[in-house]
């Protein structure tokens, strides 16, 4: 692991700002950080970066690397995302991704592993309606089908042994926002899953996309929601339910725009930003310009925006994401040219959608850039209990993002990426950019 020092740089620690500071990284950990007056005299490779801002590596708390998509972890890192949190995947895919994350130039990987599903519950009916392949049927046959406390305990013990999840994901989708009717767990079963997960030391998160489902699963006791709702405006009841649990929300607003198709223009703008060139493939650019469109008749993105505005006003923590709704990839495969490669939901792109979501937080929700950046770093680490990352602080992992300009004033500057480090290791994409025009110094 590399040892180096960056000086003459603005630093956002995840909580506060150092206008002109330094960071000393030793063996992959942050040895010290502070104002220039406190910089140690050490004989290490040193970079002077005036006019730049150093941030904690971004944490994406909602991805789906369908079929262990080999581009998910490398592409996320290229966009400054040093940790991803997956929200549902099968055993063999989780194993592949845990192996891949040990390789250079990949983001760190956290996972819910296999979510707590029921017979014909989300996302099974939508997958099987559009994908009748034997491979998909065989995969779904292995999914847990929870019915009662015993089956919930069996599921939790199995996933603990086989998949070692970092948190537990519940599915609570009635289909309301999509104009459909799906089977979904009873409130009693969801409460049992939460209770048994808590006994084993797990946080619980839940999928829900309509107002009623959100309130119901909050009443089951989950720690956070992995979407906001888009079927109707927020009510005092949902705000109270969040407050009762001290729950957080990961709203996936960019994806909500794709679901209703109202976010298409902004998706196109980010997909064709000149700074993106070379970081993602042309296929990924095309994918981001499409829309899922499943909620065009029964949802409005403005309802999603309004829900987050009201929750923010009420003091509810708002976290950050990239890729929701894994099943959309499989649904759209039937409209493609037969490629078996997997990818994120249409309207999103690994890593890039983080910057898209930040833009929405600031320009649609009314967050300050500092508030938005905190939601993508230290706040996620706090809520998911990732005690070794999320801040630029002594003793933590050297997960870092260096950008040119000042994203604390202009949030879109987060795409001016000049360096990304995970555990002190520089992403090879940025070796030339980091050193261009700068003479490394000693001490």
C-alpha positions in Angstrom: 0.0 0.0 0.0 1.3 3.4 -1.0 2.6 6.1 1.3 2.4 9.7 0.2 1.5 13.3 1.1 -0.8 15.8 -0.6 -0.4 19.4 0.4 -1.8 22.9 -0.5 -5.3 21.4 -1.0 -8.7 22.3 0.2 -10.0 19.3 2.3 -13.6 18.4 3.1 -13.3 15.8 5.9 -16.9 14.7 5.6 -17.9 17.0 8.4 -15.8 20.2 8.1 -13.6 22.0 5.7 -9.9 22.8 5.9 -9.3 25.7 3.5 -5.6 24.9 2.9 -4.4 21.7 4.3 -2.5 18.4 3.9 -3.0 14.7 4.2 -0.3 12.2 5.1 -1.1 8.6 4.0 0.9 5.7 5.3 0.4 2.0 4.3 -3.2 2.6 3.2 -4.3 4.5 6.3 -4.6 8.2 7.0 -1.7 9.0 9.3 -2.6 12.6 9.8 -4.6 15.5 8.3 -4.8 19.1 9.1 -3.9 22.7 8.1 -0.6 23.4 6.4 0.9 24.8 9.6 0.7 21.3 11.1 2.2 19.4 8.1 4.9 17.0 9.3 8.3 17.0 7.7 8.5 13.5 6.2 10.5 12.0 3.4 7.6 10.7 1.3 6.3 11.3 -2.2 4.5 14.7 -2.0 2.0 16.3 -4.3 1.1 20.0 -4.2 -2.4 20.6 -5.4 -3.6 24.2 -5.1 -7.0 24.8 -6.6 -8.1 21.3 -5.9 -10.4 19.8 -3.2 -9.8 16.5 -1.4 -12.9 14.6 -0.3 -13.6 11.2 1.4 -14.2 8.5 -1.2 -17.9 8.5 -2.1 -20.1 5.6 -0.8 -22.8 4.3 -3.0 -25.4 2.7 -0.7 -27.6 1.2 -3.5 -26.2 -0.8 -6.4 -27.1 -4.1 -8.1 -24.3 -5.8 -10.0 -26.6 -8.2 -11.8 -24.9 -11.5 -12.6 -21.8 -10.2 -10.9 -21.3 -7.5 -13.6 -17.5 -7.3 -13.9 -17.7 -3.5 -14.7 -19.6 -2.5 -11.6 -16.7 -2.3 -9.1 -14.0 -0.8 -11.6 -16.4 1.7 -13.1 -17.6 2.9 -9.7 -14.1 3.5 -8.6 -13.2 5.5 -11.7 -16.0 7.9 -10.7 -14.7 8.3 -7.1 -16.9 5.7 -5.5 -14.6 3.8 -3.2 -17.3 1.7 -1.5 -20.5 0.2 -3.0 -23.4 -1.4 -1.1 -25.3 -4.0 -3.0 -28.9 -4.5 -2.2 -29.7 -8.0 -3.6 -27.9 -10.7 -5.4 -27.5 -14.5 -5.6 -24.9 -16.5 -3.8 -22.6 -17.2 -6.7 -22.6 -13.6 -7.8 -21.8 -12.3 -4.3 -18.9 -14.8 -4.1 -17.6 -13.5 -7.5 -17.9 -9.9 -6.4 -16.2 -10.5 -3.1 -13.3 -12.1 -5.0 -13.1 -9.2 -7.5 -13.0 -6.5 -4.9 -9.6 -7.9 -3.8 -8.2 -6.9 -7.2 -6.6 -3.5 -8.0 -8.8 -0.7 -9.4 -12.0 -1.9 -7.8 -14.4 -0.3 -5.3 -14.8 -1.9 -1.9 -17.9 -4.2 -1.7 -20.6 -4.4 0.9 -23.7 -6.5 0.4 -27.2 -7.4 1.6 -26.6 -10.7 -0.2 -29.8 -12.5 -1.0 -32.8 -10.4 0.1 -35.6 -11.8 2.3 -38.1 -12.8 -0.4 -41.5 -14.6 -0.4 -43.2 -16.9 -2.9 -44.1 -14.8 -6.0 -43.1 -11.6 -4.2 -41.0 -8.8 -5.6 -39.2 -9.1 -7.9 -40.2 -12.7 -8.9 -43.4 -12.0 -10.8 -42.0 -9.3 -13.0 -38.9 -11.3 -13.8 -40.8 -14.5 -14.7 -43.3 -12.5 -16.8 -40.5 -11.4 -19.1 -37.7 -13.9 -18.7 -38.7 -17.6 -19.0 -35.2 -19.0 -19.4 -34.3 -22.2 -17.6 -31.3 -20.4 -16.1 -33.5 -17.7 -14.5 -36.0 -20.2 -13.2 -33.3 -22.2 -11.6 -31.8 -19.2 -9.9 -35.2 -18.1 -8.5 -35.9 -21.6 -7.3 -33.0 -21.2 -4.9 -34.3 -17.9 -3.4 -35.6 -18.0 0.1 -39.4 -18.1 0.3 -40.2 -16.8 3.8 -43.5 -17.6 5.5 -43.1 -17.5 9.3 -40.6 -17.2 12.1 -38.9 -20.5 11.5 -38.3 -19.8 7.8 -37.0 -16.4 8.7 -34.6 -17.9 11.2 -33.5 -20.5 8.6 -32.9 -17.8 6.0 -30.9 -15.6 8.4 -28.7 -18.5 9.5 -28.2 -19.6 5.9 -27.2 -16.2 4.6 -25.0 -15.6 7.7 -23.1 -18.8 7.0 -23.0 -18.8 3.2 -23.0 -15.1 2.2 -21.8 -13.1 5.3 -24.1 -10.1 4.6 -23.4 -6.6 6.0 -27.1 -5.8 6.5 -30.4 -7.5 5.6 -32.7 -6.3 2.8 -36.5 -6.7 3.0 -38.8 -6.5 -0.1 -42.2 -4.7 0.4 -43.6 -4.0 -3.1 -47.3 -4.1 -3.7 -47.0 -2.8 -7.3 -49.0 0.3 -6.6 -46.6 2.7 -8.3 -46.5 0.5 -11.4 -50.2 -0.1 -11.6 -49.8 -3.7 -10.7 -50.8 -6.0 -7.9 -48.0 -8.2 -6.5 -47.9 -10.5 -3.5 -46.0 -9.0 -0.7 -45.2 -10.0 2.9 -47.5 -9.4 5.8 -46.6 -6.7 8.4 -46.3 -9.6 10.9 -43.7 -11.4 8.8 -41.7 -8.3 8.1 -41.7 -7.5 11.8 -40.4 -11.0 12.5 -37.6 -10.6 10.0 -36.6 -7.3 11.5 -36.7 -8.7 15.0 -34.6 -11.8 14.2 -32.1 -9.8 12.1 -31.7 -7.4 15.0 -31.0 -10.3 17.4 -28.1 -11.3 15.1 -26.7 -7.8 15.0 -27.9 -6.8 11.5 -29.2 -3.5 10.3 -32.4 -3.8 8.2 -33.2 -1.9 5.0 -36.3 -2.2 2.8 -37.5 -1.7 -0.7 -40.8 0.1 -1.1 -41.9 2.6 -3.8 -45.4 3.7 -2.8 -46.6 5.7 0.2 -48.6 2.9 1.9 -45.8 0.3 1.5 -43.3 2.7 2.9 -45.4 3.4 6.0 -46.1 -0.3 6.5 -42.5 -1.4 6.4 -41.4 1.4 8.6 -44.0 0.2 11.1 -42.2 -3.2 10.9 -39.2 -1.5 12.4 -36.6 -1.2 9.5 -33.6 1.1 9.9 -33.9 2.6 6.5 -35.7 2.7 3.1 -33.8 2.1 -0.2 -36.2 4.2 -2.2 -38.6 7.0 -1.7 -42.2 6.8 -3.1 -43.6 8.4 -6.2 -47.3 7.5 -6.3 -48.6 10.4 -4.2 -47.5 13.4 -2.2 -46.0 12.9 1.3 -48.2 12.9 4.4 -47.6 13.6 8.1 -48.1 9.9 8.7 -45.0 8.9 6.7 -42.9 11.6 8.4 -44.0 10.4 11.8 -43.2 6.8 10.8 -39.7 7.8 9.9 -39.3 9.7 13.1 -40.6 6.8 15.2 -37.8 4.6 13.9 -35.1 7.2 13.6 -35.0 5.8 10.1 -33.1 7.1 7.0 -34.0 7.2 3.4 -31.9 6.4 0.3 -34.3 8.1 -2.2 -32.9 7.0 -5.6 -34.2 10.2 -7.2 -32.4 9.8 -10.5 -34.0 6.3 -10.8 -37.4 7.7 -10.0 -36.9 10.1 -12.9 -36.2 7.1 -15.1 -39.2 5.2 -13.7 -41.6 8.1 -14.7 -39.5 9.2 -17.7 -39.4 12.7 -16.4 -35.7 12.6 -15.7 -34.7 11.8 -19.3 -33.2 15.2 -20.1 -30.9 15.2 -17.1 -29.9 11.6 -17.7 -28.9 12.6 -21.3 -26.9 15.6 -20.0 -24.8 13.5 -17.6 -24.3 10.7 -20.1 -22.8 13.2 -22.6 -20.8 15.3 -20.2 -17.4 15.7 -21.8 -15.7 14.7 -18.5 -17.3 11.2 -18.7 -15.5 10.3 -21.9 -13.2 7.4 -21.4 -14.7 6.5 -18.0 -17.7 4.5 -19.3 -18.4 2.6 -22.5 -20.7 3.7 -25.3 -23.2 1.0 -24.3 -23.3 2.5 -20.8 -23.9 6.0 -22.3 -26.8 4.6 -24.3 -28.2 2.8 -21.3 -28.2 5.9 -19.2 -30.2 7.8 -21.9 -33.0 5.3 -21.8 -35.9 5.3 -19.2 -37.4 2.4 -17.3 -40.9 4.0 -17.7 -42.7 1.6 -15.3 -44.4 4.4 -13.4 -45.4 6.8 -16.2 -49.1 6.4 -15.5 -49.1 6.0 -11.7 -46.1 8.0 -10.5 -44.7 11.5 -10.7 -41.1 12.4 -10.0 -42.3 15.6 -8.3 -43.9 13.5 -5.6 -40.5 11.9 -5.0 -38.8 15.3 -4.8 -41.5 16.6 -2.5 -41.2 13.6 -0.2 -37.5 14.2 0.3 -38.0 18.0 0.8 -40.5 17.3 3.6 -38.4 14.5 5.2 -35.3 16.8 5.1 -37.3 19.6 6.7 -38.3 17.1 9.4 -34.7 16.2 10.1 -34.7 12.7 8.5 -31.3 11.6 7.2 -31.1 11.5 3.4 -28.5 9.1 2.0 -27.0 8.6 -1.5 -27.2 5.9 -4.1 -26.7 4.9 -7.7 -28.5 1.8 -9.1 -31.9 0.6 -8.0 -34.3 -2.0 -9.3 -32.1 -4.8 -10.5 -34.9 -6.6 -12.3 -35.2 -3.9 -14.9 -32.0 -5.2 -16.5 -33.6 -8.6 -17.0 -36.8 -7.1 -18.3 -35.0 -5.1 -21.0 -32.9 -7.9 -22.1 -35.7 -9.1 -24.3 -35.5 -5.9 -26.3 -31.8 -6.1 -26.8 -29.6 -7.8 -29.4 -29.1 -11.0 -27.4 -26.0 -10.0 -25.4 -25.8 -11.9 -22.1 -23.8 -9.1 -20.4 -25.5 -7.5 -17.4 -25.6 -3.9 -16.4 -27.3 -1.3 -14.2 -31.0 -0.3 -14.5 -31.6 1.8 -17.6 -31.3 5.5 -16.8 -28.3 4.9 -14.5 -24.6 4.1 -14.8 -22.3 2.7 -12.1 -20.5 5.6 -10.5 -21.7 8.4 -12.8 -25.2 8.3 -11.3 -23.7 9.3 -8.0 -22.8 12.7 -9.5 -26.3 12.8 -11.2 -27.9 12.3 -7.8 -25.8 14.9 -6.1 -26.9 17.4 -8.7 -30.6 16.6 -8.0 -30.0 16.9 -4.2 -28.7 20.4 -4.7 -30.8 21.7 -7.6 -34.1 19.9 -7.0 -34.2 19.3 -3.3 -32.5 22.4 -2.1 -29.5 20.9 -0.2 -26.3 22.9 0.1 -23.4 21.2 -1.7 -21.8 20.5 1.7 -25.0 18.8 2.9 -25.2 16.7 -0.2 -21.5 15.7 0.0 -21.9 14.8 3.7 -24.9 12.5 2.7 -22.6 10.7 0.3 -19.7 10.1 2.7 -19.8 10.5 6.5 -23.5 10.1 6.9 -23.7 6.8 5.1 -20.7 5.5 7.0 -22.4 6.5 10.3 -25.8 5.0 9.4 -24.3 1.7 8.1 -21.8 1.6 10.9 -18.8 1.6 8.6 -16.4 2.8 11.2 -13.2 2.6 9.0 -14.3 5.0 6.2 -16.5 8.0 5.2 -14.2 10.7 6.6 -10.8 12.2 6.0 -9.6 11.5 9.5 -6.6 10.0 11.3 -6.6 6.2 11.4 -9.3 5.6 8.8 -8.9 4.0 5.4 -7.3 6.3 2.8 -10.3 6.2 0.6 -10.0 9.6 -1.2 -11.4 11.6 -4.1 -9.4 14.5 -5.5 -11.2 17.0 -7.8 -10.2 20.2 -9.5 -12.2 23.2 -8.3 -14.5 23.6 -5.4 -17.5 21.2 -5.2 -18.4 22.8 -1.8 -19.6 25.8 -3.9 -20.4 24.1 -7.3 -21.6 20.6 -6.8 -21.0 19.7 -10.5 -17.3 20.1 -9.8 -17.3 16.5 -8.4 -16.8 15.3 -12.0 -13.5 17.2 -12.3 -11.8 14.0 -11.1 -8.0 14.1 -10.8 -7.3 11.2 -8.4 -9.1 8.4 -6.7 -7.5 6.2 -3.9 -8.9 3.1 -2.2 -6.9 2.0 0.8 -4.2 4.4 -0.3 -3.9 2.8 -3.8 -4.3 5.2 -6.7 -6.8 4.1 -9.4 -4.5 3.6 -12.4 -6.8 5.7 -14.6 -5.5 8.8 -12.8 -1.8 8.2 -12.7 -1.0 10.6 -15.5 -3.6 13.2 -14.4 -2.3 13.3 -10.9 1.3 13.9 -11.9 0.7 16.0 -15.0 2.5 19.3 -14.6 3.5 18.5 -11.0 6.9 17.5 -9.8 6.6 15.0 -6.9 8.6 16.3 -4.0 10.3 14.7 -1.1 9.2 16.2 2.2 
